Amino acid sequence: MSNIINMLPFIASSVLASLSCAVQAQPAATSAYPERPIRMIAAQSSGSSLDTLLRIFAQKMTETLGQQIVIDNRGGAGGTIGVELAARSPADGYTLLAGASSSMIVSSFTYKKLPFDTLNDFAPISLFANVEAVFVVSPSLPIKSVKDFIALAKAQPGKLNMGSAGVGASSHLAGLLFVSFTGIDSTHVPYKGGGPMATAVVANEAQWAISPAAALVGLIRAGRLRAIAISSAKRSPILPELPTIAEAGVPGYEFGSWNGVLAPAGTPRSIVNQVHGIMRKVAATPEVKEQFAAQGLAPTASESPEEFARMIRTDYATIGKVVKAAGIKPE
């Protein structure tokens, strides 16, 4: 018994030393991230808008992190293939997802069953692009403002065609939301993509559309489309002369699509915070701002991961209501 009592100070000091080492080891392991290249699953095909913007962002992230961001394009099924792959990946910070609102949110209401849960299977990190939609009309119409458009649409119910890039596309949902806010009667004409839709509005085959600005800026600046408002809550830095739709006479209207980076749920908070901090720095660099401007956009970073998570939940609720009101059935 006396031997055990005599050994107690030694045992206690050994336990304390072990605990001290464990406590000291935790920050060291965290601060070492990343120790190897990071795989970034892009939930769209190579050459898509998301892919183009991500590559600009990822190049600067690679320089800042000191490790390569390896982009793994996984398009198909509206981007849901890539999202599923990311959801099933290890939550260790070495697999991240670059997703878009179309694949992360819209798909939740347009597919009968998805192998992932947008709200619970991911840890949001930050936006890198907020893709505002611009309200455009055919130059053939005698319209200079949103109020002019509403007046004309109400004077000619059902006569003005609303173009979209397809059923369930962001341009379709943005237009439906405008219709629900204003009570106008307009005929929806879906096209096979944003290009054909824009061509139809230029030709006055469709009279109006609310579609991602990046794809329309060139036509607007060339005078082939007339822009009358922007769909976001704030004015666009790319088209600052345009009022928001809310400012122009439709209070409460707001619609936009986004591209952002998320990690599998369970990824250590320290890693989420570290990647978020890097993304905020990258978004503020002159080089990235210049390259995004060439795409008709401005780089964006969320104030915090929590802000991005709140935005996803708000968008999820809003888009769910729009899809339901439109009678779009999951397939």
C-alpha positions as CSV (number, residue, x, y, z in Angstrom):
1,M,0.0,0.0,0.0
2,S,2.8,2.4,0.9
3,N,4.4,1.7,-2.5
4,I,1.2,2.8,-4.2
5,I,1.0,5.9,-2.1
6,N,4.6,6.7,-2.8
7,M,3.9,6.4,-6.6
8,L,0.9,8.7,-6.6
9,P,2.9,11.9,-7.2
10,F,4.6,10.2,-10.2
11,I,1.3,8.9,-11.6
12,A,-0.3,12.3,-11.2
13,S,2.5,14.1,-12.9
14,S,2.5,11.6,-15.8
15,V,-1.3,12.1,-16.3
16,L,-0.9,15.9,-16.2
17,A,2.0,15.7,-18.7
18,S,-0.1,13.5,-21.1
19,L,-3.1,15.9,-20.8
20,S,-0.8,18.9,-21.5
21,C,0.6,17.2,-24.6
22,A,-2.9,16.4,-25.9
23,V,-4.1,20.0,-25.3
24,Q,-1.0,21.4,-27.1
25,A,-1.3,18.9,-30.0
26,Q,-4.8,20.1,-30.9
27,P,-3.9,23.6,-32.1
28,A,-0.9,22.2,-33.9
29,A,-2.9,19.8,-35.9
30,T,-5.4,22.5,-36.8
31,S,-2.8,25.1,-37.8
32,A,-1.2,22.5,-40.2
33,Y,-4.3,22.5,-42.5
34,P,-4.0,22.1,-45.4
35,E,-1.1,19.6,-45.6
36,R,-2.0,18.3,-49.0
37,P,-4.1,19.3,-52.1
38,I,-7.8,20.0,-51.6
39,R,-10.3,18.4,-54.0
40,M,-13.0,20.9,-55.0
41,I,-16.0,19.1,-56.6
42,A,-17.7,21.5,-59.1
43,A,-21.3,20.4,-59.5
44,Q,-21.4,21.6,-63.1
45,S,-19.6,20.7,-66.3
46,S,-16.3,22.2,-67.4
47,G,-16.8,25.5,-69.2
48,S,-20.1,26.3,-67.3
49,S,-20.5,29.7,-65.5
50,L,-19.9,28.1,-62.1
51,D,-16.7,26.4,-63.4
52,T,-15.4,29.6,-65.1
53,L,-15.9,31.7,-61.9
54,L,-14.6,28.9,-59.6
55,R,-11.3,28.6,-61.5
56,I,-10.7,32.3,-61.1
57,F,-11.3,32.0,-57.4
58,A,-9.5,28.7,-56.9
59,Q,-6.3,29.9,-58.5
60,K,-6.0,32.7,-55.9
61,M,-7.0,30.4,-53.1
62,T,-4.2,28.0,-54.1
63,E,-1.7,30.9,-53.9
64,T,-3.0,31.9,-50.5
65,L,-3.4,28.4,-48.9
66,G,-0.1,27.1,-50.2
67,Q,-1.8,23.9,-51.4
68,Q,-3.3,23.2,-54.8
69,I,-7.1,23.4,-55.2
70,V,-7.9,20.5,-57.6
71,I,-11.2,21.1,-59.4
72,D,-13.2,17.9,-60.1
73,N,-16.0,18.7,-62.5
74,R,-19.1,16.5,-61.9
75,G,-21.9,17.7,-64.0
76,G,-25.1,15.9,-65.0
77,A,-28.6,15.6,-63.6
78,G,-28.7,19.4,-62.9
79,G,-25.6,19.3,-60.8
80,T,-27.0,16.8,-58.3
81,I,-24.4,14.1,-59.2
82,G,-21.6,16.3,-57.9
83,V,-23.6,17.4,-54.9
84,E,-24.3,13.8,-53.9
85,L,-20.6,12.9,-54.3
86,A,-19.6,15.8,-52.0
87,A,-22.3,14.8,-49.4
88,R,-20.8,11.3,-49.1
89,S,-17.1,12.5,-48.9
90,P,-15.0,12.5,-45.7
91,A,-15.6,15.5,-43.5
92,D,-11.9,16.3,-43.1
93,G,-11.6,19.5,-45.1
94,Y,-9.9,17.9,-48.1
95,T,-13.1,17.6,-50.1
96,L,-15.2,20.7,-50.7
97,L,-18.1,21.4,-52.9
98,A,-18.6,24.3,-55.3
99,G,-22.4,24.3,-55.7
100,A,-25.0,26.6,-57.2
101,S,-28.5,27.4,-56.0
102,S,-30.0,25.5,-58.9
103,S,-28.4,22.2,-57.9
104,M,-28.5,22.8,-54.1
105,I,-32.0,24.3,-53.8
106,V,-34.1,24.3,-56.9
107,S,-33.5,20.6,-57.4
108,S,-34.9,19.9,-54.0
109,F,-38.3,20.8,-55.4
110,T,-38.0,19.6,-59.0
111,Y,-36.8,16.0,-58.3
112,K,-39.0,13.5,-56.6
113,K,-36.1,12.1,-54.6
114,L,-32.5,13.2,-54.0
115,P,-29.7,11.2,-52.4
116,F,-28.8,14.3,-50.2
117,D,-30.4,16.8,-47.9
118,T,-29.3,20.3,-48.8
119,L,-30.1,21.7,-45.3
120,N,-28.5,19.0,-43.2
121,D,-25.7,17.3,-45.2
122,F,-23.4,20.3,-45.6
123,A,-21.5,22.9,-43.6
124,P,-21.9,26.2,-45.6
125,I,-18.6,28.2,-45.9
126,S,-19.1,31.2,-48.2
127,L,-20.5,32.5,-51.4
128,F,-18.0,33.3,-54.1
129,A,-20.5,34.7,-56.7
130,N,-23.9,36.2,-56.3
131,V,-25.5,36.0,-59.7
132,E,-28.0,38.8,-60.0
133,A,-30.8,38.5,-62.6
134,V,-31.5,41.5,-64.9
135,F,-35.0,42.4,-66.1
136,V,-34.8,42.8,-69.8
137,V,-37.4,43.6,-72.4
138,S,-37.4,43.7,-76.2
139,P,-36.2,47.0,-77.6
140,S,-39.3,46.9,-79.8
141,L,-41.5,47.7,-76.8
142,P,-42.2,51.3,-75.7
143,I,-41.0,50.5,-72.2
144,K,-38.5,52.4,-70.1
145,S,-39.3,51.2,-66.6
146,V,-40.8,48.5,-64.5
147,K,-43.9,50.6,-63.9
148,D,-44.2,51.0,-67.7
149,F,-44.0,47.3,-68.1
150,I,-46.6,46.5,-65.5
151,A,-49.0,49.1,-67.0
152,L,-48.6,47.6,-70.5
153,A,-49.0,44.0,-69.2
154,K,-52.2,44.9,-67.4
155,A,-53.5,46.7,-70.5
156,Q,-52.8,43.6,-72.6
157,P,-53.4,40.5,-70.4
158,G,-51.8,37.4,-71.7
159,K,-50.2,39.1,-74.7
160,L,-46.6,39.6,-73.4
161,N,-44.6,36.4,-73.5
162,M,-42.2,35.7,-70.6
163,G,-39.0,33.9,-71.9
164,S,-37.0,31.5,-69.7
165,A,-34.2,29.0,-70.1
166,G,-36.5,26.2,-69.3
167,V,-39.1,24.9,-66.8
168,G,-37.6,25.2,-63.3
169,A,-34.6,27.3,-64.5
170,S,-33.8,30.4,-62.4
171,S,-35.2,32.6,-65.1
172,H,-38.5,30.8,-64.9
173,L,-38.7,31.1,-61.1
174,A,-37.6,34.8,-61.2
175,G,-40.3,35.5,-63.7
176,L,-43.0,33.6,-61.8
177,L,-42.1,35.5,-58.6
178,F,-42.5,38.8,-60.5
179,V,-45.9,37.6,-61.8
180,S,-47.0,36.7,-58.3
181,F,-45.9,40.0,-56.8
182,T,-47.6,42.1,-59.5
183,G,-50.6,40.1,-60.5
184,I,-50.0,40.5,-64.3
185,D,-51.1,37.9,-66.8
186,S,-48.2,36.7,-68.9
187,T,-47.6,33.6,-71.1
188,H,-44.5,31.6,-70.2
189,V,-42.4,30.4,-73.1
190,P,-39.6,28.0,-72.1
191,Y,-36.5,27.7,-74.3
192,K,-33.7,25.3,-74.4
193,G,-31.2,27.4,-72.4
194,G,-30.3,31.0,-71.8
195,G,-28.9,31.6,-75.2
196,P,-32.0,30.8,-77.2
197,M,-34.1,32.7,-74.6
198,A,-32.0,35.8,-75.1
199,T,-32.3,35.5,-78.8
200,A,-36.1,35.3,-78.5
201,V,-36.3,38.5,-76.5
202,V,-34.0,40.3,-79.0
203,A,-36.3,39.2,-81.8
204,N,-39.5,40.1,-79.8
205,E,-40.6,36.5,-79.9
206,A,-40.7,36.7,-76.1
207,Q,-41.2,40.2,-74.8
208,W,-39.4,40.0,-71.4
209,A,-37.3,37.9,-69.1
210,I,-35.6,38.1,-65.8
211,S,-32.3,36.1,-66.3
212,P,-28.8,36.0,-64.9
213,A,-27.0,39.2,-65.8
214,A,-23.7,37.7,-66.8
215,A,-25.2,36.1,-69.9
216,L,-27.0,39.3,-71.0
217,V,-24.5,42.1,-70.3
218,G,-23.0,42.0,-73.8
219,L,-26.4,42.2,-75.5
220,I,-27.5,45.0,-73.1
221,R,-24.4,47.1,-73.8
222,A,-24.8,46.5,-77.5
223,G,-28.4,47.9,-77.3
224,R,-29.9,44.6,-78.5
225,L,-31.8,44.2,-75.2
226,R,-33.2,46.9,-72.9
227,A,-32.5,46.4,-69.2
228,I,-34.9,48.1,-66.9
229,A,-34.1,46.7,-63.4
230,I,-32.0,44.3,-61.4
231,S,-33.5,41.5,-59.3
232,S,-31.2,41.6,-56.2
233,A,-31.8,43.5,-53.0
234,K,-29.0,46.0,-53.8
235,R,-27.9,47.6,-57.0
236,S,-25.4,45.7,-59.1
237,P,-21.8,47.0,-59.3
238,I,-21.7,45.9,-62.9
239,L,-24.9,47.7,-63.9
240,P,-25.1,50.4,-61.2
241,E,-27.5,52.6,-63.3
242,L,-30.3,50.1,-62.9
243,P,-32.7,50.3,-60.0
244,T,-33.6,47.1,-58.2
245,I,-37.1,45.7,-59.0
246,A,-38.1,46.6,-55.5
247,E,-37.0,50.2,-55.9
248,A,-38.7,50.4,-59.3
249,G,-42.1,49.8,-57.8
250,V,-42.4,46.2,-56.6
251,P,-41.6,46.3,-52.9
252,G,-40.3,43.1,-51.4
253,Y,-39.2,41.6,-54.7
254,E,-35.8,39.9,-54.6
255,F,-34.4,37.0,-56.5
256,G,-30.9,35.8,-57.4
257,S,-28.9,32.7,-57.9
258,W,-25.6,32.0,-56.3
259,N,-22.4,30.0,-56.4
260,G,-20.8,29.0,-53.1
261,V,-18.4,26.6,-51.3
262,L,-19.6,24.1,-48.8
263,A,-18.1,21.2,-46.9
264,P,-19.6,17.9,-45.9
265,A,-21.5,18.1,-42.6
266,G,-19.2,17.4,-39.6
267,T,-16.2,19.1,-41.1
268,P,-14.2,20.7,-38.2
269,R,-15.3,24.3,-37.4
270,S,-11.7,25.4,-37.4
271,I,-11.3,24.3,-41.0
272,V,-14.6,25.9,-42.1
273,N,-13.5,29.2,-40.5
274,Q,-10.1,29.0,-42.1
275,V,-11.4,28.4,-45.6
276,H,-14.0,31.2,-45.1
277,G,-11.3,33.6,-44.1
278,I,-9.2,32.8,-47.1
279,M,-12.3,33.2,-49.4
280,R,-13.0,36.7,-48.0
281,K,-9.4,37.7,-48.7
282,V,-9.5,36.3,-52.2
283,A,-12.8,38.2,-53.0
284,A,-11.1,41.5,-52.1
285,T,-8.1,41.1,-54.4
286,P,-7.9,43.4,-57.4
287,E,-7.0,40.5,-59.8
288,V,-10.1,38.5,-58.9
289,K,-12.3,41.6,-59.1
290,E,-11.0,42.4,-62.6
291,Q,-11.5,38.8,-63.8
292,F,-15.0,38.6,-62.4
293,A,-15.8,42.0,-64.0
294,A,-14.9,40.5,-67.4
295,Q,-17.7,38.0,-66.7
296,G,-20.2,40.7,-65.8
297,L,-20.0,40.0,-62.1
298,A,-18.4,41.0,-58.9
299,P,-16.8,38.5,-56.5
300,T,-18.7,38.0,-53.3
301,A,-17.9,36.5,-49.9
302,S,-20.3,35.9,-47.0
303,E,-19.7,37.8,-43.8
304,S,-19.6,34.5,-42.0
305,P,-20.5,30.8,-42.5
306,E,-23.6,31.5,-40.5
307,E,-24.7,34.2,-42.8
308,F,-24.4,31.9,-45.8
309,A,-26.3,29.2,-43.9
310,R,-29.1,31.6,-43.2
311,M,-29.3,32.7,-46.8
312,I,-29.6,29.1,-48.0
313,R,-32.5,28.5,-45.6
314,T,-34.2,31.7,-46.7
315,D,-33.8,30.8,-50.4
316,Y,-35.0,27.3,-49.7
317,A,-38.2,28.6,-48.2
318,T,-38.8,31.2,-50.9
319,I,-38.1,29.0,-53.9
320,G,-40.3,26.2,-52.4
321,K,-43.2,28.7,-52.3
322,V,-42.6,29.8,-55.9
323,V,-42.4,26.3,-57.2
324,K,-45.5,25.3,-55.4
325,A,-47.4,28.3,-56.6
326,A,-46.3,27.7,-60.2
327,G,-47.6,24.1,-60.0
328,I,-44.2,22.7,-61.1
329,K,-44.3,18.9,-60.3
330,P,-41.2,17.0,-59.2
331,E,-40.0,14.5,-61.8
